[in-house]
Amino acid sequence: MSAFWRNWLTVWGWAVALFGLVLAGAGLEATDGPTRLLFGLLKGPEDLVLDPPMRFAIALMGAVTLGWAITLLVTFDAAHKLGAQGGATWRGVMISAAAWYVIDSGLSIATGFGLNAVPNTLLLAGLLLPLLASGVLRKT
């Protein structure tokens, strides 16, 4: 993988981590502003009410998203170090991202937050573009 695509994936991973921090911010009133802005942009069926269970759920998703991003960054590095032998790892990353995409976007639409499928699509494309363009998914 070229340095360009490797850097792309690093920036992508840190952007996902930042998104996780935005979601985690919902846990506290002092840090929920970015989360409120995000939900306002998604134009859900009702206004966001950050009661204790909702704060917990969104903040927990933020922690999971942050952990996922860090895991992916470590996986990218390991797959890169494997070189031509890293294809299975890259394919695993692709499969895991596709599973997330189908479930997250499907449930977003089903719960009235269909607009969330747009950033999900951009996020998935931002991951798949370097994987496809660099050729790391090809079996050797």
PyMOL commands that set and color helices and strands:
alter all, ss='L'
color gray80, all
select helices_A, chain A and resi 3-27+29-31+33-42+52-110+114-134
alter helices_A, ss='H'
color red, helices_A
deselect
rebuild
show_as cartoon
